[in-house]
Amino acid sequence: MKGLFITLEGGEGAGKSTQSRRLKSALESAGRDVVLTREPGGTPEAEKIRDLLVQRDGGNWTPMAECLLFFAARQMHVETLIKPAIAAGKIVICDRFTDSTIAYQGYGHGFDISTIQQVAKLSLGDFKPDLTFILDLPVADGLARSLKQKDMAGGKENTEDRFKKLKIDFHEKLRQGFLTIAKHEPSRCVVVDAGGSADDVYNVIWTRIQNAL
Ligand code: TYD
C-alpha cells in the first residue's frame, strides 16, 4: 500500500486533536497502519526542541533563531520518523507542519515569509504533505472553545477576563494566513469549516481522504 502524509492545521480551538485521533482509528479500522504525530516535536530530539519553543516565556529567541529551531525539529522529524513511515506504506497524520510556521511566525508575528520558505527549502527540499486540512473557524468562536476546554481542565480565571487578554488581532492574522496558504496551494490544501459539529467536520475530512487513497 502507498504511504500518505496528511497534516492538520488551524488556529486555537479548531479541533485538530479530536479530528486526528478519530481519523487514526477510522483508517486503522480500514486496515491501514497509521502514525499519529505532532509538531513541534514527534521524535525525542524534536520534543527537546519543542520544550525550548513552547515552554519559554516568550521573547527569548530572535525571529530567525525561532524559525531555525522549528525547522531543526522538523528536519529531524521528517528524516527519522515521517519519511521512513511513508516508505513503509503507512499513513502519517501530523498535527501542524510547515504551514503553521508560515501562519504563526510569518503572517501572525510578521517574520519574512520568503525567508521562512527559503529555510523550508534548505532543510526539507521539496518534501510536503500530500494533503492538508485547514480547520477554519471565526476567531471569537475558536478562542471561546479553547477557553471552555481549559475551564473544564480546571482553570480558575474568569473566562471573559481571559478572553479580553487574548490577542484577537494576532489570531485574525493567523486565520487569514492559513486561508491565503490554502488559496495558493488548492490541490494540497482543503479548507474545512470547523464551526459545525465534530461529526460534520469529520465527514468532510473522511470523504476527501477516501478520494486520495
Ligand atoms: P500546542 O500546545 O501543540 O498547541 P495547539 O494545540 O494549538 O496545536 O502548541 C504548539 C504551539 O506552537 C501553537 O501555539 C502553535 C505554535 N507553533 C508555531 O508557532 N509555529 C510552528 O511552526 C508550529 C508547528 C507551532
Boltz pocket constraint, residues with backbone or C-beta under 6 A from the ligand:
constraints:
  - pocket:
      binder: B
      contacts: [[A, 10], [A, 11], [A, 12], [A, 13], [A, 39], [A, 40], [A, 54], [A, 70], [A, 95], [A, 96], [A, 97], [A, 98], [A, 100], [A, 101], [A, 102], [A, 104], [A, 105]]
      max_distance: 6.0
